[in-house]
């Protein structure tokens, strides 16, 4: 197994805990780029990837491994539970989505189950609003506090078109106004 996390102390503790639970940790990586390189080279049974890492996120590594090394089981480990992040992990091909708050024996058991039956869906089911590509461009500008005219100028569209995108986003996010839309988008993980 390869372990990838940008926090050295957590990575060391995870390696120690998993080694004492019978797992062989063949390599460690401090960021997503290093994790991808190690997995390409070593072709481990599984890669335990932190969701948020520098270089490439765990989700990006997962997506690349699915395309380049499909035999490597990508398993994400995180403190994040936002539906949009879980959905992105599912779409990237993650085989598991585990909590960093799990105690070592339970984590080891979850890993064993994933490795023994990789085809079984173990990611939580979540409902995430599907924004269009244009709505996804409008949302971060909205979060920056830009007015409709400023968003329109930034995207090269009319203020009325911005207003239409906002109305559809409000519906999808079950929001009444700009502030609520931004808050809801942050809560579900559509905005950092």
MDAnalysis code that builds the backbone (N, CA, C; Angstrom):
import MDAnalysis as mda
import numpy as np

u = mda.Universe.empty(576, n_residues=192, atom_resindex=np.repeat(np.arange(192), 3), trajectory=True)
u.add_TopologyAttr("name", ["N", "CA", "C"] * 192)
u.add_TopologyAttr("resid", np.arange(1, 193))
u.add_TopologyAttr("resname", ["UNK", "UNK", "UNK", "UNK", "UNK", "UNK", "UNK", "UNK", "UNK", "UNK", "UNK", "UNK", "UNK", "UNK", "UNK", "UNK", "UNK", "UNK", "UNK", "UNK", "UNK", "UNK", "UNK", "UNK", "UNK", "UNK", "UNK", "UNK", "UNK", "UNK", "UNK", "UNK", "UNK", "UNK", "UNK", "UNK", "UNK", "UNK", "UNK", "UNK", "UNK", "UNK", "UNK", "UNK", "UNK", "UNK", "UNK", "UNK", "UNK", "UNK", "UNK", "UNK", "UNK", "UNK", "UNK", "UNK", "UNK", "UNK", "UNK", "UNK", "UNK", "UNK", "UNK", "UNK", "UNK", "UNK", "UNK", "UNK", "UNK", "UNK", "UNK", "UNK", "UNK", "UNK", "UNK", "UNK", "UNK", "UNK", "UNK", "UNK", "UNK", "UNK", "UNK", "UNK", "UNK", "UNK", "UNK", "UNK", "UNK", "UNK", "UNK", "UNK", "UNK", "UNK", "UNK", "UNK", "UNK", "UNK", "UNK", "UNK", "UNK", "UNK", "UNK", "UNK", "UNK", "UNK", "UNK", "UNK", "UNK", "UNK", "UNK", "UNK", "UNK", "UNK", "UNK", "UNK", "UNK", "UNK", "UNK", "UNK", "UNK", "UNK", "UNK", "UNK", "UNK", "UNK", "UNK", "UNK", "UNK", "UNK", "UNK", "UNK", "UNK", "UNK", "UNK", "UNK", "UNK", "UNK", "UNK", "UNK", "UNK", "UNK", "UNK", "UNK", "UNK", "UNK", "UNK", "UNK", "UNK", "UNK", "UNK", "UNK", "UNK", "UNK", "UNK", "UNK", "UNK", "UNK", "UNK", "UNK", "UNK", "UNK", "UNK", "UNK", "UNK", "UNK", "UNK", "UNK", "UNK", "UNK", "UNK", "UNK", "UNK", "UNK", "UNK", "UNK", "UNK", "UNK", "UNK", "UNK", "UNK", "UNK", "UNK", "UNK", "UNK", "UNK", "UNK", "UNK", "UNK", "UNK", "UNK", "UNK"])
u.atoms.positions = np.array([
    [0.834, -1.171, 0.000],
    [0.000, 0.000, 0.000],
    [0.887, 1.246, 0.000],
    [0.413, 2.263, -0.689],
    [1.063, 3.577, -0.694],
    [0.197, 4.505, 0.151],
    [0.832, 5.313, 0.969],
    [0.142, 6.321, 1.775],
    [0.578, 7.692, 1.283],
    [-0.405, 8.561, 1.023],
    [-0.092, 9.921, 0.580],
    [-0.856, 10.927, 1.425],
    [-0.110, 11.767, 2.110],
    [-0.688, 12.837, 2.932],
    [0.394, 13.898, 3.107],
    [0.002, 15.163, 3.050],
    [0.993, 16.232, 3.145],
    [1.377, 16.577, 4.582],
    [0.789, 15.913, 5.565],
    [1.160, 16.139, 6.963],
    [2.054, 14.991, 7.429],
    [3.356, 15.246, 7.601],
    [4.299, 14.172, 7.923],
    [3.942, 13.383, 9.180],
    [3.509, 14.063, 10.210],
    [3.187, 13.370, 11.454],
    [1.987, 12.429, 11.274],
    [0.968, 12.900, 10.567],
    [-0.193, 12.036, 10.313],
    [0.219, 10.839, 9.458],
    [1.026, 11.105, 8.425],
    [1.489, 10.031, 7.528],
    [2.282, 8.981, 8.311],
    [3.162, 9.442, 9.178],
    [3.980, 8.529, 9.979],
    [3.086, 7.701, 10.913],
    [2.133, 8.351, 11.551],
    [1.222, 7.645, 12.442],
    [0.356, 6.645, 11.706],
    [-0.087, 7.011, 10.524],
    [-0.901, 6.108, 9.711],
    [-0.089, 4.890, 9.279],
    [1.149, 5.136, 8.870],
    [2.014, 4.014, 8.480],
    [2.235, 3.074, 9.661],
    [2.519, 3.633, 10.802],
    [2.747, 2.831, 12.000],
    [1.491, 2.019, 12.341],
    [0.344, 2.681, 12.351],
    [-0.909, 2.014, 12.710],
    [-1.247, 0.895, 11.724],
    [-1.103, 1.163, 10.435],
    [-1.450, 0.143, 9.438],
    [-0.449, -1.015, 9.448],
    [0.823, -0.714, 9.672],
    [1.830, -1.774, 9.765],
    [1.501, -2.717, 10.919],
    [1.012, -2.159, 12.018],
    [0.643, -2.980, 13.177],
    [-0.696, -3.699, 12.985],
    [-1.392, -3.368, 11.923],
    [-2.640, -4.059, 11.596],
    [-2.436, -5.053, 10.448],
    [-1.175, -5.297, 10.079],
    [-0.874, -6.306, 9.075],
    [-0.733, -5.825, 7.644],
    [-0.725, -4.526, 7.416],
    [-0.575, -3.993, 6.066],
    [0.897, -3.695, 5.783],
    [1.303, -3.902, 4.548],
    [2.652, -3.542, 4.130],
    [2.585, -2.200, 3.401],
    [3.197, -1.189, 3.998],
    [3.262, 0.133, 3.373],
    [4.557, 0.177, 2.580],
    [4.434, 0.161, 1.244],
    [5.612, 0.079, 0.380],
    [6.220, 1.441, 0.077],
    [5.420, 2.500, 0.260],
    [5.944, 3.845, -0.008],
    [5.027, 4.886, 0.613],
    [5.604, 6.063, 0.810],
    [4.862, 7.218, 1.301],
    [5.073, 8.361, 0.313],
    [4.099, 9.272, 0.276],
    [4.213, 10.447, -0.580],
    [3.699, 11.655, 0.183],
    [4.349, 12.791, -0.029],
    [3.990, 14.015, 0.678],
    [3.058, 14.921, -0.119],
    [2.819, 14.583, -1.379],
    [1.892, 15.370, -2.191],
    [1.329, 14.493, -3.303],
    [0.378, 15.044, -4.038],
    [-0.292, 14.271, -5.078],
    [0.602, 13.879, -6.238],
    [1.497, 14.755, -6.629],
    [2.403, 14.443, -7.744],
    [3.297, 13.259, -7.382],
    [3.865, 13.308, -6.183],
    [4.720, 12.213, -5.719],
    [3.914, 10.918, -5.592],
    [2.686, 11.010, -5.106],
    [1.834, 9.822, -4.965],
    [1.593, 9.167, -6.318],
    [1.292, 9.969, -7.319],
    [1.046, 9.438, -8.656],
    [2.301, 8.770, -9.222],
    [3.454, 9.422, -9.059],
    [4.714, 8.849, -9.558],
    [5.024, 7.514, -8.881],
    [4.853, 7.445, -7.559],
    [5.132, 6.220, -6.811],
    [4.183, 5.098, -7.250],
    [2.913, 5.427, -7.416],
    [1.939, 4.407, -7.841],
    [2.217, 3.914, -9.258],
    [2.597, 4.813, -10.136],
    [2.952, 4.395, -11.496],
    [4.128, 3.426, -11.475],
    [5.097, 3.715, -10.630],
    [6.327, 2.915, -10.575],
    [6.123, 1.589, -9.845],
    [5.457, 1.618, -8.697],
    [5.371, 0.427, -7.849],
    [4.125, -0.433, -8.083],
    [3.072, 0.160, -8.628],
    [1.805, -0.548, -8.867],
    [1.325, -1.281, -7.607],
    [1.111, -0.559, -6.510],
    [0.666, -1.200, -5.267],
    [-0.773, -1.702, -5.403],
    [-1.166, -2.532, -4.477],
    [-2.553, -3.001, -4.457],
    [-3.496, -1.829, -4.236],
    [-3.117, -0.931, -3.329],
    [-3.976, 0.201, -2.989],
    [-3.151, 1.442, -2.695],
    [-3.795, 2.589, -2.896],
    [-3.201, 3.881, -2.541],
    [-4.189, 4.592, -1.629],
    [-3.737, 4.915, -0.429],
    [-4.549, 5.636, 0.549],
    [-4.173, 7.110, 0.431],
    [-5.083, 7.906, -0.111],
    [-4.783, 9.275, -0.519],
    [-5.568, 10.304, 0.286],
    [-4.867, 11.301, 0.799],
    [-5.538, 12.430, 1.435],
    [-6.295, 13.190, 0.346],
    [-7.492, 13.651, 0.653],
    [-8.290, 14.370, -0.345],
    [-7.612, 15.674, -0.753],
    [-7.138, 16.441, 0.219],
    [-6.539, 17.756, -0.075],
    [-5.032, 17.689, 0.111],
    [-4.305, 17.708, -1.012],
    [-2.832, 17.717, -0.981],
    [-2.329, 18.740, -1.994],
    [-1.126, 19.236, -1.789],
    [-0.542, 20.138, -2.789],
    [-0.185, 19.380, -4.062],
    [-0.026, 20.122, -5.125],
    [0.337, 19.528, -6.420],
    [-0.883, 18.975, -7.113],
    [-1.305, 17.810, -6.715],
    [-2.548, 17.188, -7.188],
    [-3.344, 16.787, -5.948],
    [-4.641, 16.988, -5.981],
    [-5.464, 16.529, -4.866],
    [-5.587, 15.008, -4.940],
    [-6.042, 14.422, -3.841],
    [-6.282, 12.983, -3.850],
    [-7.284, 12.585, -4.915],
    [-8.276, 13.434, -5.143],
    [-9.287, 13.143, -6.170],
    [-8.654, 13.171, -7.554],
    [-7.771, 14.125, -7.817],
    [-7.087, 14.173, -9.110],
    [-6.183, 12.960, -9.300],
    [-5.483, 12.551, -8.245],
    [-4.632, 11.356, -8.322],
    [-5.503, 10.138, -8.613],
    [-6.613, 10.051, -7.934],
    [-7.554, 8.947, -8.122],
    [-7.995, 8.861, -9.589],
    [-8.356, 9.980, -10.167],
    [-8.804, 10.032, -11.567],
    [-7.684, 9.567, -12.518],
    [-6.469, 10.027, -12.259],
    [-5.341, 9.643, -13.113],
    [-4.992, 8.163, -12.942],
    [-5.064, 7.658, -11.715],
    [-4.778, 6.236, -11.496],
    [-5.819, 5.356, -12.189],
    [-7.070, 5.778, -12.152],
    [-8.116, 4.995, -12.827],
    [-7.807, 4.874, -14.317],
    [-7.282, 5.929, -14.913],
    [-6.973, 5.919, -16.343],
    [-5.664, 5.193, -16.652],
    [-4.654, 5.372, -15.786],
    [-3.318, 4.861, -16.086],
    [-2.969, 3.540, -15.398],
    [-3.479, 3.327, -14.212],
    [-3.161, 2.131, -13.410],
    [-4.454, 1.607, -12.769],
    [-5.389, 1.120, -13.561],
    [-6.699, 0.742, -13.001],
    [-6.636, -0.370, -11.964],
    [-5.536, -1.110, -11.917],
    [-5.409, -2.178, -10.921],
    [-5.116, -1.647, -9.518],
    [-4.685, -0.390, -9.415],
    [-4.409, 0.227, -8.117],
    [-5.731, 0.758, -7.547],
    [-6.106, 0.270, -6.387],
    [-7.335, 0.725, -5.740],
    [-7.082, 2.072, -5.076],
    [-7.799, 3.086, -5.504],
    [-7.670, 4.422, -4.909],
    [-8.669, 4.557, -3.781],
    [-8.157, 4.845, -2.590],
    [-8.992, 5.000, -1.403],
    [-8.664, 6.358, -0.803],
    [-9.679, 7.165, -0.605],
    [-9.463, 8.503, -0.067],
    [-9.666, 8.506, 1.441],
    [-8.841, 9.294, 2.127],
    [-8.957, 9.455, 3.573],
    [-8.978, 10.954, 3.851],
    [-9.910, 11.386, 4.716],
    [-10.134, 12.810, 4.850],
    [-10.894, 13.168, 6.116],
    [-10.990, 14.462, 6.361],
    [-11.876, 14.981, 7.400],
    [-13.086, 15.652, 6.760],
    [-13.112, 15.746, 5.445],
    [-14.182, 16.435, 4.730],
    [-15.375, 15.508, 4.495],
    [-16.571, 16.053, 4.728],
    [-17.777, 15.259, 4.483],
    [-18.764, 15.983, 3.571],
    [-18.306, 17.025, 2.899],
    [-19.182, 17.789, 2.025],
    [-19.629, 16.930, 0.838],
    [-20.924, 16.959, 0.525],
    [-21.453, 16.121, -0.556],
    [-20.752, 16.309, -1.901],
    [-20.400, 17.538, -2.247],
    [-19.751, 17.764, -3.551],
    [-18.386, 17.078, -3.621],
    [-17.668, 17.023, -2.508],
    [-16.360, 16.359, -2.490],
    [-16.543, 14.845, -2.592],
    [-17.531, 14.320, -1.876],
    [-17.809, 12.884, -1.955],
    [-18.230, 12.507, -3.378],
    [-19.064, 13.334, -3.989],
    [-19.504, 13.060, -5.365],
    [-18.324, 13.121, -6.332],
    [-17.435, 14.074, -6.145],
    [-16.242, 14.160, -7.003],
    [-15.374, 12.915, -6.836],
    [-15.262, 12.422, -5.607],
    [-14.494, 11.197, -5.353],
    [-15.114, 10.012, -6.078],
    [-16.437, 9.898, -6.020],
    [-17.147, 8.823, -6.717],
    [-16.878, 8.889, -8.227],
    [-17.004, 10.091, -8.777],
    [-16.810, 10.272, -10.214],
    [-15.368, 9.997, -10.631],
    [-14.422, 10.211, -9.723],
    [-13.007, 9.961, -10.021],
    [-12.651, 8.478, -9.941],
    [-13.556, 7.670, -9.387],
    [-13.301, 6.230, -9.309],
    [-12.773, 5.743, -7.979],
    [-12.933, 6.542, -6.916],
    [-12.471, 6.109, -5.595],
    [-13.221, 4.850, -5.172],
    [-12.507, 3.936, -4.534],
    [-13.108, 2.683, -4.039],
    [-13.573, 2.809, -2.602],
    [-13.088, 3.843, -1.913],
    [-13.487, 4.076, -0.542],
    [-13.286, 5.525, -0.173],
    [-14.023, 5.965, 0.837],
    [-13.944, 7.334, 1.334],
    [-13.961, 7.232, 2.848],
    [-12.782, 7.255, 3.457],
    [-12.624, 6.949, 4.872],
    [-12.320, 8.202, 5.685],
    [-12.718, 8.165, 6.938],
    [-12.520, 9.301, 7.837],
    [-11.194, 9.191, 8.582],
    [-10.495, 10.310, 8.689],
    [-9.257, 10.360, 9.470],
    [-9.536, 10.213, 10.958],
    [-10.779, 10.308, 11.344],
    [-11.142, 10.197, 12.759],
    [-11.406, 8.753, 13.176],
    [-11.280, 7.797, 12.253],
    [-11.516, 6.389, 12.546],
    [-10.351, 5.812, 13.337],
    [-10.646, 4.953, 14.301],
    [-9.559, 4.340, 15.058],
    [-8.856, 3.285, 14.191],
    [-7.581, 3.002, 14.446],
    [-6.790, 2.121, 13.583],
    [-7.407, 0.746, 13.297],
    [-7.927, 0.005, 14.288],
    [-8.508, -1.298, 13.953],
    [-9.704, -1.190, 12.997],
    [-10.563, -0.191, 13.204],
    [-11.719, -0.008, 12.321],
    [-11.264, 0.409, 10.925],
    [-10.266, 1.282, 10.848],
    [-9.729, 1.699, 9.554],
    [-9.142, 0.493, 8.818],
    [-8.393, -0.332, 9.522],
    [-7.799, -1.530, 8.921],
    [-8.892, -2.460, 8.397],
    [-9.966, -2.613, 9.154],
    [-11.069, -3.476, 8.728],
    [-11.730, -2.919, 7.464],
    [-11.935, -1.613, 7.418],
    [-12.524, -0.987, 6.229],
    [-11.617, -1.187, 5.011],
    [-10.308, -1.022, 5.207],
    [-9.362, -1.221, 4.107],
    [-9.379, -2.666, 3.623],
    [-9.401, -3.610, 4.545],
    [-9.453, -5.029, 4.159],
    [-10.703, -5.326, 3.326],
    [-11.843, -4.785, 3.748],
    [-13.092, -5.002, 3.015],
    [-13.005, -4.444, 1.597],
    [-12.418, -3.268, 1.460],
    [-12.283, -2.659, 0.132],
    [-11.353, -3.492, -0.745],
    [-10.238, -3.911, -0.205],
    [-9.262, -4.689, -0.975],
    [-9.824, -6.058, -1.356],
    [-10.577, -6.680, -0.454],
    [-11.134, -8.006, -0.739],
    [-12.303, -7.957, -1.718],
    [-13.056, -6.860, -1.736],
    [-14.215, -6.742, -2.624],
    [-14.241, -5.341, -3.234],
    [-13.309, -5.065, -4.158],
    [-13.180, -3.698, -4.683],
    [-14.365, -3.238, -5.535],
    [-15.185, -4.174, -5.993],
    [-16.309, -3.795, -6.842],
    [-17.509, -3.267, -6.069],
    [-17.520, -3.484, -4.773],
    [-18.660, -3.048, -3.956],
    [-18.575, -1.547, -3.703],
    [-19.697, -0.884, -3.864],
    [-19.760, 0.567, -3.672],
    [-19.757, 0.886, -2.179],
    [-18.735, 1.588, -1.732],
    [-18.618, 1.921, -0.314],
    [-18.640, 3.422, -0.050],
    [-18.858, 4.208, -1.076],
    [-18.905, 5.648, -0.860],
    [-20.311, 6.060, -0.439],
    [-20.411, 7.024, 0.470],
    [-21.741, 7.481, 0.891],
    [-22.528, 8.017, -0.301],
    [-23.814, 7.777, -0.297],
    [-24.710, 8.340, -1.325],
    [-25.019, 9.779, -0.943],
    [-24.842, 10.675, -1.878],
    [-25.067, 12.096, -1.614],
    [-25.863, 12.711, -2.757],
    [-26.543, 13.773, -2.447],
    [-27.271, 14.557, -3.446],
    [-26.544, 15.886, -3.611],
    [-26.062, 16.140, -4.812],
    [-25.348, 17.380, -5.084],
    [-26.011, 18.061, -6.270],
    [-26.386, 19.338, -6.121],
    [-26.968, 20.050, -7.260],
    [-25.984, 20.081, -8.431],
    [-26.493, 19.855, -9.618],
    [-25.660, 19.903, -10.825],
    [-25.741, 21.292, -11.444],
    [-24.655, 22.043, -11.327],
    [-24.597, 23.360, -11.940],
    [-24.086, 23.230, -13.361],
    [-24.593, 24.080, -14.255],
    [-24.059, 24.120, -15.614],
    [-22.656, 24.704, -15.561],
    [-21.927, 24.588, -16.653],
    [-20.569, 25.138, -16.660],
    [-20.596, 26.657, -16.448],
    [-21.582, 27.335, -17.010],
    [-21.670, 28.789, -16.823],
    [-22.036, 29.131, -15.378],
    [-22.953, 28.362, -14.784],
    [-23.295, 28.592, -13.379],
    [-22.074, 28.369, -12.491],
    [-21.251, 27.410, -12.863],
    [-20.018, 27.146, -12.113],
    [-19.016, 28.281, -12.264],
    [-19.112, 29.044, -13.330],
    [-18.259, 30.230, -13.489],
    [-18.827, 31.410, -12.707],
    [-20.153, 31.508, -12.654],
    [-20.809, 32.613, -11.954],
    [-20.630, 32.484, -10.437],
    [-20.733, 31.274, -9.921],
    [-20.737, 31.057, -8.479],
    [-19.520, 31.642, -7.747],
    [-18.279, 31.373, -8.167],
    [-17.146, 31.961, -7.426],
    [-17.108, 33.486, -7.522],
    [-17.594, 34.040, -8.617],
    [-17.635, 35.505, -8.739],
    [-18.685, 36.070, -7.784],
    [-19.787, 35.362, -7.657],
    [-20.816, 35.731, -6.693],
    [-20.238, 35.694, -5.279],
    [-19.472, 34.667, -4.998],
    [-18.854, 34.511, -3.677],
    [-17.845, 35.626, -3.385],
    [-17.264, 36.189, -4.432],
    [-16.326, 37.302, -4.253],
    [-17.059, 38.619, -3.982],
    [-18.393, 38.594, -4.092],
    [-19.188, 39.786, -3.820],
    [-19.399, 40.677, -5.026],
    [-19.117, 40.176, -6.233],
    [-19.305, 40.986, -7.432],
    [-20.790, 41.198, -7.711],
    [-21.108, 42.358, -8.260],
    [-22.486, 42.657, -8.656],
    [-22.801, 41.936, -9.968],
    [-24.071, 41.929, -10.351],
    [-24.448, 41.305, -11.624],
    [-23.704, 41.952, -12.785],
    [-23.575, 43.286, -12.756],
    [-22.868, 43.988, -13.844],
    [-21.398, 43.580, -13.885],
    [-20.780, 43.449, -12.710],
    [-19.363, 43.057, -12.652],
    [-19.171, 41.609, -13.118],
    [-20.082, 40.737, -12.728],
    [-20.011, 39.343, -13.190],
    [-20.182, 39.292, -14.697],
    [-21.148, 40.067, -15.208],
    [-21.401, 40.114, -16.653],
    [-20.160, 40.581, -17.408],
    [-19.537, 41.627, -16.914],
    [-18.330, 42.165, -17.555],
    [-17.203, 41.121, -17.522],
    [-17.041, 40.450, -16.367],
    [-15.993, 39.434, -16.198],
    [-16.176, 38.262, -17.168],
    [-17.427, 37.855, -17.392],
    [-17.706, 36.677, -18.227],
    [-18.076, 37.026, -19.671],
    [-18.213, 38.320, -19.965],
    [-18.559, 38.725, -21.330],
    [-19.989, 38.377, -21.707],
    [-20.898, 38.507, -20.746],
    [-22.316, 38.238, -20.988],
    [-23.118, 39.426, -20.461],
    [-24.420, 39.442, -20.713],
    [-25.242, 40.569, -20.263],
    [-25.650, 40.398, -18.801],
    [-25.934, 41.509, -18.122],
    [-26.425, 41.430, -16.739],
    [-27.733, 40.622, -16.629],
    [-28.574, 40.695, -17.657],
    [-29.819, 39.911, -17.640],
    [-29.523, 38.410, -17.685],
    [-28.484, 38.028, -18.436],
    [-28.098, 36.620, -18.493],
    [-27.560, 36.174, -17.140],
    [-26.791, 37.030, -16.486],
    [-26.303, 36.726, -15.140],
    [-27.494, 36.519, -14.209],
    [-28.480, 37.404, -14.296],
    [-29.677, 37.300, -13.459],
    [-30.380, 35.956, -13.688],
    [-30.453, 35.516, -14.950],
    [-31.077, 34.213, -15.266],
    [-30.285, 33.067, -14.638],
    [-28.957, 33.118, -14.753],
    [-28.111, 32.066, -14.152],
    [-28.291, 32.035, -12.634],
    [-28.344, 33.218, -12.018],
    [-28.525, 33.286, -10.572],
    [-29.871, 32.694, -10.160],
    [-30.921, 32.997, -10.909],
    [-32.250, 32.467, -10.568],
    [-32.246, 30.940, -10.609],
    [-31.606, 30.356, -11.633],
    [-31.536, 28.891, -11.728],
    [-30.671, 28.315, -10.594],
    [-29.564, 28.994, -10.284],
    [-28.703, 28.533, -9.183],
    [-29.443, 28.586, -7.856],
    [-30.194, 29.649, -7.618],
    [-30.958, 29.749, -6.372],
    [-31.890, 28.551, -6.229],
    [-32.544, 28.191, -7.314],
    [-33.437, 27.032, -7.289],
    [-32.692, 25.746, -6.987],
    [-31.572, 25.546, -7.651],
    [-30.785, 24.319, -7.452],
    [-30.214, 24.244, -6.038],
    [-29.854, 25.389, -5.473],
    [-29.239, 25.429, -4.144],
    [-30.270, 25.641, -3.037],
    [-31.543, 25.741, -3.421],
    [-32.618, 25.970, -2.455],
    [-32.299, 27.218, -1.626],
    [-31.956, 28.291, -2.348],
    [-31.555, 29.544, -1.711],
    [-32.482, 30.670, -2.150],
    [-32.653, 31.657, -1.270],
    [-33.527, 32.796, -1.568],
    [-32.778, 34.001, -2.116],
    [-31.480, 34.086, -1.804],
    [-30.721, 35.256, -2.223],
    [-29.244, 34.901, -2.400],
    [-28.464, 35.904, -2.733],
    [-27.039, 35.719, -3.015],
    [-26.292, 35.141, -1.814],
    [-26.523, 35.718, -0.641],
    [-25.812, 35.280, 0.559],
    [-26.131, 33.823, 0.880],
    [-27.395, 33.477, 0.808],
    [-27.793, 32.101, 1.101],
    [-27.235, 31.129, 0.058],
    [-27.193, 31.548, -1.199],
    [-26.644, 30.690, -2.261],
    [-25.164, 30.410, -2.013],
    [-24.413, 31.429, -1.657],
    [-22.983, 31.263, -1.391],
    [-22.776, 30.392, -0.151],
    [-23.552, 30.650, 0.885],
    [-23.444, 29.858, 2.110],
    [-23.755, 28.387, 1.838],
    [-24.829, 28.121, 1.126],
    [-25.224, 26.739, 0.815],
    [-24.164, 26.073, -0.061],
    [-23.630, 26.797, -1.040],
    [-22.592, 26.244, -1.921],
    [-21.345, 25.872, -1.123],
    [-20.988, 26.678, -0.142],
    [-19.840, 26.363, 0.719],
    [-20.127, 25.139, 1.574],
    [-21.321, 25.069, 2.121],
    [-21.696, 23.960, 3.001],
    [-21.622, 22.610, 2.283],
    [-22.052, 22.575, 1.042],
    [-22.056, 21.293, 0.322],
    [-20.769, 21.042, -0.457],
    [-19.845, 22.012, -0.419],
    [-18.540, 21.790, -1.017],
    [-18.381, 22.268, -2.444],
    [-19.312, 23.083, -2.932],
    [-19.163, 23.626, -4.297],
    [-18.196, 24.802, -4.321],
    [-17.952, 25.384, -3.156],
    [-16.977, 26.477, -3.008],
    [-16.058, 26.133, -1.867],
    [-14.799, 26.506, -1.958],
    [-13.873, 26.266, -0.842],
    [-14.019, 27.365, 0.179],
])
